[in-house]
């Protein structure tokens, strides 16, 4: 067992939500995203709210200015070959204005979150506005 999995925890409900989201988004026609955060006191990783975001602008508005978040994103796109692809990624939102303690907290759990959520890759974002260019990042790295 890795040290991260002893330090950070996921409730059984959170693990179930992660799996349902992953399985439920694979055939989605629209982008779908959920925000996760770490409770600083219990070190439990949980969904920040019960919202599933389908609009990237709304998602960007929900991300805090001074605190990191993990965002699970399923984003359907059509590749240049005409084939539909639905990348499932972990967005690691780490604003430049957040304090060192939060940076360390989220950095320490990044790989655990990626593995538990079973995402294909991690994309780091420093600003919520980076969501406007997410299609380029997903399409360019296939």
Secondary structure, 3 states (H helix, E strand, C coil): CCHHHHHCECCHHHHHHHHHHHHHHCCCCCCEEEEEEECCCCCEEEECCCCCECCHHHHHHHCCCCCCEEEEEEEEEECCCCCEEEEEEEEEECCCCCCHHHHHHHHHHHHHHHHHHCCCCEEEECCHHHHHHHHHHHHHCC
